[in-house]
Amino acid sequence: MLEPVRDLSYPTGRTSMRLGAYTYMPAPAHRGAANGTLMRGGLSVTLEVTEEILQEFMDSVSTLESDLARRWVRAETWSCRSRVE
């Protein structure tokens, strides 16, 4: 599950995200063409070719999570109404 990492956001429109045991850190906007990094246990790997793919994946998963959460609330609301009737 994707979880934002608090206090680690940059003005790029993206925030740092936990991806299981890893943390994705987008490059700060003011660094020009710098790439983001993937971190685990204090070690980091600069993302070069894969960063765009990772960002697209995270955007897709975030959209799916939002849609699922909305549907889940709607299903629970419907379920509660059905019990009352």
TADA-V587756 format. One record per pair of residues at least 24 apart in sequence whose C-alpha atoms are under 10 Angstrom apart, sorted by the first residue. I is the first residue (numbers start at 0). J is the second residue. D is the distance in whole Angstrom. If there is no record, write none. Layout:
# TADA-V587756
i = {I | I}
j = {J | J}
d = {D | D}
This chain:
# TADA-V587756
i = {0 | 0 | 0 | 0 | 1 | 1 | 1 | 1 | 1 | 2 | 13 | 13 | 16 | 18 | 23 | 23 | 23 | 23 | 25 | 25}
j = {57 | 60 | 61 | 64 | 57 | 58 | 60 | 61 | 64 | 61 | 54 | 58 | 57 | 57 | 50 | 53 | 54 | 57 | 50 | 54}
d = {10 | 8 | 9 | 9 | 8 | 10 | 8 | 7 | 9 | 9 | 9 | 10 | 9 | 9 | 10 | 9 | 9 | 10 | 9 | 9}
